[in-house]
Amino acid sequence: MAAPEPNDATPFLPQRSSLKALREASAGCRGCHLWRPATQTVFGEGRKSSRLMLVGEQPGDREDRMGKPFVGPASRELDRGLEAAGIRREDVYLTNVVKHFKFEERGRRRIHQTPKRFEVDACKPWLDEELKVVRPEALVLLGATAAKALLGSSFRVTQHRGELLDSDLAPIVTATVHPSSILRQPDEPTRVEEREALARDLRVVAEALAAA
Ligand code: SF4
């Protein structure tokens, strides 16, 4: 009988917690099955001194190929939102709760699949370490997967987006939609509305950081 798949990244964490050591160690993570079909681990990116950390769900097709977070189509929406809120991307630490791209193949296309809870749990030690090293003043969870991973499965982004939440994760914590949700809107007027809503949520954080 085949050995069961591992489901915990902890054995792959480095002895020393620095962003460089974590990034290098994560490249060899085999903590769950998601590494097999993916191209590479996509670790977080940004400076240790970043005051703001954004956490998304998982890398997408482009991110998987390039090995960098938030470089695909959704990242353009994120960049617009950040700019509208007066936040410079280079001041942000960007990462995901799951570090490998989960997808299914349809012909030559690789279609995103939402990671399951056990996959999020397996990968979470990497995010926990990133939070410990960066210790951001503000944390923004982008989308339901990230929000549920860190705030509990009963958390509803639709009900609480843009609210400043009471949490031990960071002094300022909020959740909003994942920027990819803007791309899924059926028409341009709705996309415009959603862009404005994302910028509003990010502005709440920018103002809280400015006041901190
Ligand atoms: S998804 Fe996370 S836990 Fe699974 S192999 Fe990749 S880095 Fe490791």
Residues whose N, C-alpha, C, O or C-beta is under 5 A from the ligand:
A	BS01	SF4	A9 S26 C29 R30 G31 C32 L34 W35 V98 K99 H100 A122 C123
